[in-house]
Amino acid sequence: MEDKTWGCSSSEDSDDEVYLQNASDEEELHFSSSSMPKLQFRNVKSKSCWIEEMGMGEVIEKNGKTWVTTGIVRSGKIYSSIEETLYLMELGALHLLDKGGRNISLTEMYEKVSNRKSGCCWELFEVYRHLKSLGYIVGRHGVAWSLKSIKSSHKPVDLEVTEESKLVHMGSKSEFSINKLFGELQINDLRPDFDVYLPNSRFRKSFPGDPSFLLYLSRGHPPSRAEIEALERQCDGIPLKICLVTEGRVSFFSFDKVQLPVLP
């Protein structure tokens, strides 16, 4: 295999509509002198309630277009993963409360990530933050954006979508389903971590299409050839990128198979 460095840097209709409401307050994309994009939000914050049992935030007040490409939709509600929640808090775009109405600070969320809670670790968050800052659309691998997308989007062989496809009339079952999905995600599992899509103004959670590539975070050491082949078997033809985080620097690698000529 040939190593390539790809890049490096420090059943509900409401599923389609719920995250398009209140979209008049737009985000603006600006580029700094270092050519790193930076989102600047206009005068509004969304509001979420952190549900510790789920390890996710439930959006209770939406503002801006950010929810078009952030969070999963279940039973007409939007839930954001811990990395999505923290990223929006860092941007100043999200106000987070606990179930008692108390404000949750950035420091508390940093501690949750550092303690490797909710299927995320600090390195994974750095990768997510880096890709989002570049404009990519990033979702947890194996977690459908919405129930409608189960039929339309790429489905890896290790994803058990049957559990969710049964929950067309979910009601209180939505939390159980999400708990099951995220509870089964282990940080050290040999499986892709993120589905990554190119920036796309027409992106829809109900019909996301195939990701541009799948991303796996290397844990402490580059994966062996056997591990890479095991990961590629889970990708179903979607390109795989390997990611490594070193002292805050995020690097991406890919591998191509080459056939050497037979020498006389």
C-alpha positions in Angstrom: 0.0 0.0 0.0 1.1 3.5 -0.8 0.8 6.2 1.9 -0.7 9.5 0.8 -0.9 12.6 3.0 -4.3 14.0 2.2 -4.0 17.2 4.3 -2.9 18.5 7.6 -3.5 21.5 10.0 -3.5 22.8 13.5 -41.4 8.3 8.8 -41.9 11.8 9.8 -42.3 14.8 7.4 -41.1 17.0 10.2 -37.7 15.5 9.9 -37.1 17.7 6.8 -38.7 20.8 8.3 -37.7 20.9 11.9 -34.2 22.2 11.3 -35.2 24.7 8.6 -37.3 26.9 10.9 -35.9 30.2 12.1 -33.3 30.2 9.4 -33.5 33.9 8.7 -30.7 34.5 11.1 -27.8 33.3 8.9 -24.2 32.5 9.7 -21.5 34.2 7.7 -18.3 32.5 6.6 -15.2 34.6 6.9 -11.6 33.8 6.2 -8.8 34.9 8.3 -5.2 35.7 7.1 -4.4 32.0 7.7 -7.2 31.0 5.3 -9.0 29.1 8.1 -12.7 29.7 7.8 -14.5 31.1 10.9 -18.2 31.2 11.5 -19.6 34.4 12.9 -23.2 34.3 14.1 -25.6 37.2 14.1 -27.1 38.2 17.3 -28.8 34.9 18.2 -28.1 31.7 20.1 -29.9 28.4 20.0 -30.8 26.8 23.2 -30.3 23.1 24.2 -31.0 20.9 27.2 -28.2 18.5 28.1 -29.5 15.0 28.7 -26.8 13.2 30.7 -28.3 9.7 30.2 -28.2 10.1 26.4 -24.9 12.0 26.3 -26.6 14.5 23.9 -28.2 17.8 23.8 -31.9 18.2 22.9 -32.5 21.4 21.0 -35.3 23.4 22.5 -34.8 26.7 20.6 -33.3 26.8 17.1 -31.8 29.8 15.5 -29.8 30.1 12.3 -29.0 27.6 9.6 -26.4 25.6 11.5 -29.0 22.8 12.3 -29.3 22.0 8.6 -26.0 20.1 8.9 -25.8 19.5 12.7 -27.6 17.1 14.9 -29.8 14.1 14.2 -33.6 14.2 13.9 -35.9 11.9 15.8 -39.6 12.3 16.4 -39.5 15.9 15.3 -36.7 16.8 17.7 -33.0 17.6 17.1 -30.4 15.9 19.2 -26.7 17.0 19.0 -23.8 14.8 20.0 -21.3 16.0 22.6 -18.8 17.2 19.9 -21.5 19.1 18.0 -22.7 20.7 21.2 -19.3 21.7 22.4 -18.3 23.1 19.0 -21.4 25.3 18.8 -20.7 26.5 22.4 -17.2 27.5 21.4 -18.6 29.5 18.6 -21.0 31.3 20.9 -23.9 29.9 19.0 -25.4 27.6 21.6 -26.7 28.2 25.2 -26.7 24.9 27.1 -28.8 24.1 30.1 -29.2 21.0 32.3 -32.6 19.5 33.1 -32.9 21.8 36.1 -32.4 24.9 34.0 -28.8 25.6 35.2 -26.3 27.0 32.7 -23.6 24.5 31.7 -20.3 26.0 31.1 -17.6 25.3 28.5 -15.4 24.0 31.3 -17.9 21.4 32.3 -18.2 20.2 28.7 -14.4 20.1 28.2 -14.3 17.9 31.3 -16.9 15.5 29.8 -14.9 15.2 26.6 -11.6 14.8 28.5 -13.1 12.0 30.5 -14.0 10.2 27.2 -17.7 10.4 27.8 -20.5 9.9 25.3 -18.4 8.1 22.8 -16.0 11.0 22.3 -12.5 11.9 23.4 -10.5 15.1 23.1 -8.6 14.0 20.0 -11.9 13.1 18.3 -13.3 16.5 19.2 -10.2 18.2 17.7 -10.7 16.4 14.5 -14.4 17.3 14.4 -13.7 21.0 15.1 -11.0 21.1 12.5 -13.2 19.6 9.7 -16.1 21.8 10.7 -13.9 24.9 10.6 -13.0 24.0 7.0 -16.7 23.8 6.0 -17.1 20.0 5.9 -20.3 18.3 7.0 -19.5 15.8 9.7 -21.7 13.1 11.3 -21.1 10.2 13.6 -20.4 7.0 11.5 -23.3 4.5 11.8 -25.8 7.0 13.1 -28.5 8.1 10.5 -29.2 11.8 10.2 -32.9 11.0 10.3 -35.1 7.9 9.9 -35.9 8.8 6.3 -32.2 8.8 5.5 -31.9 5.1 6.4 -33.3 4.1 3.0 -31.4 6.8 1.0 -27.9 7.1 2.5 -24.8 4.9 2.6 -25.2 2.1 5.2 -22.0 0.4 6.4 -22.2 -3.3 6.9 -21.8 -3.0 10.7 -24.7 -0.6 11.1 -27.8 -2.2 12.5 -30.5 0.1 11.2 -33.3 -2.3 11.8 -33.7 -1.1 15.4 -34.4 2.4 14.3 -36.4 1.6 11.2 -39.0 0.0 13.5 -39.5 3.2 15.4 -41.7 5.1 12.9 -44.1 5.9 15.7 -41.5 6.5 18.4 -42.8 9.0 20.9 -40.9 8.2 24.1 -39.0 5.4 22.3 -36.7 8.0 20.5 -34.5 8.4 23.6 -34.2 4.7 24.0 -33.2 4.3 20.4 -30.5 7.0 20.6 -29.3 5.7 23.9 -28.8 2.3 22.3 -27.0 3.7 19.3 -24.6 5.9 21.2 -24.2 3.5 24.1 -22.8 0.9 21.7 -20.2 3.3 20.3 -16.9 2.5 21.9 -14.0 5.0 21.5 -11.4 2.2 21.0 -13.5 0.1 18.5 -11.8 -0.6 15.2 -14.5 1.1 13.1 -14.7 4.5 11.2 -15.5 7.4 13.5 -17.0 10.0 11.2 -18.9 10.3 7.9 -17.5 13.3 6.1 -19.3 15.2 3.3 -18.0 18.0 1.2 -19.5 21.5 1.8 -23.0 21.4 0.2 -25.6 24.1 0.4 -28.2 21.6 -0.7 -27.5 19.0 1.9 -30.6 17.4 3.4 -30.7 15.1 6.4 -33.5 13.1 4.8 -31.3 12.4 1.7 -27.6 13.0 2.5 -26.2 10.7 -0.1 -22.9 8.9 0.4 -20.1 10.6 2.4 -17.1 11.9 0.5 -15.0 9.7 2.8 -15.1 7.9 6.1 -12.6 8.9 8.8 -10.8 6.8 11.4 -8.9 8.3 14.3 -5.6 6.5 14.9 -5.3 5.8 18.6 -1.7 6.4 19.6 -0.1 4.5 16.8 -0.6 4.2 13.0 -2.9 1.2 12.2 -1.3 -2.0 10.9 -2.0 -3.3 7.4 -4.4 -5.8 8.8 -6.3 -3.1 10.7 -6.5 -0.9 7.6 -7.9 -3.8 5.6 -10.4 -4.5 8.3 -11.5 -0.8 8.3 -11.8 -0.7 4.5 -14.0 -3.8 4.5 -16.5 -1.7 6.6 -16.5 1.2 4.1 -18.4 -0.5 1.3 -16.4 1.3 -1.4 -16.4 4.7 0.3 -12.8 6.1 0.6 -11.2 5.8 4.0 -9.0 8.5 5.6 -6.8 7.9 8.6 -6.4 10.7 11.0 -3.7 11.4 13.6 -3.7 14.1 16.3 -0.3 15.1 17.7 0.0 18.0 20.1 -3.1 19.6 18.7 -2.0 19.2 15.1 -4.5 17.2 12.9 -3.1 15.2 10.0 -4.9 13.0 7.5 -3.6 10.1 5.5 -4.9 7.7 2.9 -3.5 4.6 1.3 -3.6 3.3 -2.2 -2.9 -0.2 -3.4 -0.1 -0.4 -5.9 1.2 -3.4 -7.9 5.0 -3.4 -8.4 6.3 -4.8 -11.7 8.0 -8.2 -11.6 11.7 -7.7 -12.1 13.6 -10.1 -14.3 
